[in-house]
Amino acid sequence: MLTQENFGSVIDEMMRGAIDMHVHFGPDMPPAPDIRVARRLDGLGIARQARDAGMRAIVMKSHHWPTGALARTIQPIVPEVALFGTVVLNYSIGGLNPFAVEVAAKIGCKVVFPPTWNSAYHLSRHVPESLIPVGSRGRPGLTVLDDSGRLLPEMQEILDIVKANDMVIATGHLSPQEHLALVAEAHHRGIQRIVVSHVREEITLEERKRMADQGAVIELIYRPKMDPAAIIRSAQAIGVERCAMTVDGGQAFNPYAAEAYRVFVGQLLYHGMNPEDVKTIAQRVPARVLGLD
């Protein structure tokens, strides 16, 4: 039972062993007028923050370059927290580039993200003309589907590489239609590690359940103006054993990622989530996805 006396220590217990499925750090991309790319800490800084918070692991994400080699370089300096690299299929690595994914797998990238800031869906909904990201200027946004709604051959090849190297396939900043098609194909190919990235409201609860039924883990995401009660209801409807927490943190205008994660844990507990359920989405499910069990 949570009390005034034990609340802080319960949050501390949840943080010991917690895993954040993606954290941003600097530098993330070449200089641009978009202050969203400003980061509070470099890679070593976010690793030390996670260690000091008692976390078990973090996934290090850059929108524009593979982070596996950096994670492996920093790991001996911060051995207390497991560091995982990622590769994001934006224009900076050639878009849907199977060769880049194959290299990324060999240098320690565990998670593959389809296009994020260069995705057609992201560009159509979230970016004013004056802040078009690097790589997208004068080029169409990237999609993983052909005109008939099937996964492009190069994306299918990438899924084969993901499976062969026991990697995680996430869903990036794709459209709801692309999310559904990618998860279905990954499930069809027998991929065991699938993550639906920082789900937005346009992906319905029924669609989230459908992807969870196909083996996907649904990310529950921290935002400063989040509604914790709504997040709890969503997790309970999907099944907490099929959800994982992330703060998608590291931005210069947000708290340190590890502190934001602690806030997220505290808010879920404060708004009535069972401590064992919080431990499931903070520790158990991410550990299973990353192969730490």
C-alpha positions in Angstrom: 0.0 0.0 0.0 1.3 3.4 -0.9 1.6 5.9 1.9 3.1 9.3 2.4 6.1 7.7 4.1 6.9 5.1 1.5 5.8 6.7 -1.8 9.3 7.9 -2.6 11.0 4.6 -1.8 8.5 2.7 -3.9 9.3 4.9 -6.9 13.0 4.3 -6.2 12.3 0.6 -6.2 10.6 0.9 -9.6 13.6 2.8 -11.0 16.0 0.1 -9.9 15.9 -2.2 -12.9 13.8 0.1 -15.2 14.5 0.2 -18.9 13.8 3.1 -21.3 13.1 1.9 -24.8 14.4 5.1 -26.4 16.4 8.1 -25.3 17.7 11.0 -27.4 21.1 12.6 -26.9 23.4 15.0 -28.7 24.5 15.7 -31.2 21.6 14.3 -33.2 21.9 16.0 -36.5 23.7 18.9 -38.4 22.7 22.4 -37.3 19.2 23.4 -38.2 16.8 26.1 -37.2 14.6 23.6 -35.4 15.2 23.7 -31.7 13.6 20.3 -31.3 17.0 18.8 -32.1 18.6 20.6 -29.1 19.7 17.9 -26.5 20.5 18.3 -22.9 23.3 15.7 -22.7 25.6 13.7 -24.9 25.7 9.9 -24.9 27.9 9.5 -21.9 25.8 11.9 -20.0 22.5 10.0 -20.6 24.2 6.7 -19.6 25.5 8.2 -16.4 22.1 9.7 -15.6 20.5 6.2 -16.1 23.1 4.6 -13.9 22.7 7.2 -11.1 18.9 6.6 -11.2 19.4 2.9 -10.8 18.1 2.0 -14.3 19.0 -1.4 -15.8 19.2 -0.3 -19.5 18.5 2.4 -22.0 18.2 2.4 -25.8 20.2 5.2 -27.4 18.4 6.8 -30.4 19.6 9.3 -33.0 17.3 10.2 -35.9 20.2 10.4 -38.3 23.0 7.9 -37.5 23.5 4.4 -36.1 24.3 4.5 -32.4 25.6 1.0 -31.9 29.3 1.8 -32.0 28.9 4.6 -29.6 26.9 2.4 -27.2 29.7 -0.2 -27.3 32.4 2.5 -26.7 30.6 4.0 -23.7 29.6 0.6 -22.2 32.9 -0.1 -20.4 32.8 3.4 -18.8 29.3 2.9 -17.5 29.1 -0.9 -16.9 26.2 -0.6 -14.4 23.6 0.1 -17.1 23.2 -1.9 -20.4 23.3 0.3 -23.5 21.6 -0.6 -26.7 22.2 1.1 -30.1 19.6 1.8 -32.8 19.5 2.6 -36.5 16.8 4.8 -38.0 15.9 4.5 -41.7 16.0 8.2 -42.6 17.7 9.7 -45.6 21.0 10.2 -43.8 21.7 6.4 -44.1 20.0 6.0 -47.4 16.4 5.6 -46.3 15.2 2.0 -46.5 18.8 0.7 -46.9 19.2 -3.0 -46.1 23.0 -2.7 -46.4 23.1 0.0 -43.6 20.9 -2.2 -41.4 23.2 -5.2 -41.9 26.2 -3.1 -40.9 24.3 -1.7 -38.0 23.5 -5.2 -36.7 27.2 -6.0 -36.7 28.3 -2.9 -34.8 25.8 -3.3 -31.9 22.5 -1.8 -33.0 19.7 -3.7 -31.4 16.6 -1.7 -32.6 15.7 -0.8 -36.1 13.3 2.2 -36.6 11.6 2.9 -39.9 11.7 6.5 -41.1 11.0 9.1 -38.4 11.5 12.8 -39.3 11.9 11.9 -43.0 8.7 9.8 -43.2 6.0 11.0 -45.5 3.5 10.8 -42.6 5.6 12.8 -40.2 6.2 15.5 -42.9 2.6 15.7 -43.8 1.4 16.3 -40.2 4.1 17.6 -37.9 6.6 19.9 -39.8 6.1 23.5 -40.9 7.7 24.3 -44.2 10.4 26.4 -42.6 11.6 23.4 -40.5 11.9 20.6 -43.0 14.4 18.1 -41.5 17.8 17.4 -43.1 17.4 14.9 -45.9 13.8 15.8 -46.8 14.5 19.1 -48.6 13.5 18.7 -52.2 12.7 15.0 -51.7 9.4 13.2 -51.0 8.8 11.7 -47.6 9.7 8.1 -47.1 7.1 5.3 -46.9 7.4 1.6 -46.3 4.4 0.7 -48.5 3.9 0.5 -52.3 0.8 1.9 -54.0 -1.1 -1.3 -53.3 -0.4 -1.1 -49.6 2.2 -3.9 -49.5 5.6 -3.5 -47.8 8.2 -2.4 -50.3 10.8 -5.2 -51.2 13.6 -3.3 -49.5 11.6 -3.2 -46.2 10.9 -6.9 -46.5 14.6 -7.5 -46.9 15.3 -5.4 -43.8 12.8 -7.5 -41.9 14.8 -10.6 -42.9 18.0 -9.0 -41.5 16.2 -8.1 -38.3 15.1 -11.7 -37.8 18.5 -13.1 -38.7 20.2 -10.9 -36.2 17.6 -11.2 -33.4 17.0 -7.4 -33.6 13.9 -5.4 -32.6 11.8 -3.8 -35.3 10.0 -0.7 -34.1 7.5 1.4 -36.1 9.0 4.9 -36.1 6.9 7.8 -37.2 4.8 5.9 -39.7 1.1 6.3 -40.5 -1.4 4.1 -38.9 -1.8 2.1 -42.1 2.0 1.6 -42.2 2.1 0.6 -38.6 -0.5 -2.2 -39.2 1.2 -3.5 -42.3 4.7 -3.5 -40.8 3.6 -5.3 -37.6 1.5 -7.8 -39.6 4.4 -8.6 -41.9 6.9 -8.8 -39.1 4.6 -11.2 -37.3 4.1 -13.3 -40.5 7.9 -13.6 -40.8 8.2 -14.9 -37.2 10.0 -11.8 -35.8 9.7 -12.1 -32.0 10.7 -8.5 -31.0 8.3 -5.9 -32.3 7.6 -2.5 -30.7 4.9 0.0 -31.7 6.7 3.3 -31.1 5.3 6.0 -29.0 1.7 5.4 -30.0 -0.3 8.5 -30.9 -4.1 9.1 -30.7 -4.7 8.5 -34.3 -3.9 4.8 -33.8 -7.1 3.5 -32.2 -7.3 1.2 -29.2 -8.6 -1.6 -31.3 -5.6 -1.2 -33.7 -3.3 -1.3 -30.8 -4.9 -4.5 -29.5 -4.7 -6.0 -33.0 -0.9 -5.3 -33.1 -0.4 -6.6 -29.6 -2.2 -9.8 -30.7 0.4 -10.1 -33.4 3.2 -10.0 -30.9 3.9 -6.3 -30.7 4.7 -4.4 -27.5 2.9 -1.1 -27.3 4.9 1.8 -26.0 3.3 4.1 -23.4 4.9 7.5 -23.6 5.6 10.3 -21.2 4.7 13.8 -22.2 4.7 16.8 -19.8 1.0 17.3 -20.5 0.1 13.7 -20.4 -3.1 12.3 -18.9 -1.8 9.4 -16.6 -5.4 8.1 -16.1 -5.8 7.7 -19.9 -2.5 5.9 -20.2 -3.5 3.5 -17.4 -6.8 2.8 -19.0 -5.1 2.1 -22.3 -2.5 -0.2 -20.7 -5.2 -2.1 -18.9 -7.3 -2.5 -22.1 -4.3 -3.7 -24.1 -2.8 -5.8 -21.3 0.1 -4.5 -19.2 2.1 -7.5 -20.1 2.0 -6.2 -23.7 3.1 -2.6 -22.9 6.4 -0.9 -22.2 7.2 2.6 -20.8 9.4 5.2 -22.5 9.8 8.9 -22.1 11.3 9.6 -25.6 13.4 12.0 -23.6 16.7 14.0 -23.9 15.4 17.2 -25.3 16.9 20.5 -24.0 13.4 21.8 -23.1 12.4 18.7 -21.0 13.7 17.2 -17.7 16.7 14.9 -17.9 15.5 11.6 -19.4 16.0 9.6 -16.2 14.2 12.1 -14.1 11.3 12.3 -16.6 11.1 8.5 -16.3 10.9 8.8 -12.6 8.2 11.3 -12.9 6.3 9.0 -15.3 6.6 6.1 -12.7 5.4 8.4 -9.9 2.4 9.8 -11.9 1.2 6.3 -12.8 1.4 5.2 -9.2 -0.2 8.4 -8.0 -3.1 7.9 -10.4 -3.8 4.4 -9.2 -1.8 2.0 -11.3 -0.9 -1.2 -9.3 2.8 -1.2 -8.4 3.2 -4.7 -9.9 1.7 -3.4 -13.2 4.1 -0.5 -13.2 7.0 -2.9 -12.6 5.8 -4.9 -15.6 5.8 -2.1 -18.0 8.9 -0.4 -16.6 11.1 -3.5 -16.2 9.7 -6.9 -17.3 8.4 -6.2 -20.7 11.3 -4.1 -21.9 13.7 -6.7 -20.6 11.9 -9.4 -22.6 11.9 -7.3 -25.8 15.6 -6.6 -25.5 16.6 -10.1 -24.6 17.8 -9.3 -21.1 15.8 -12.0 -19.4 
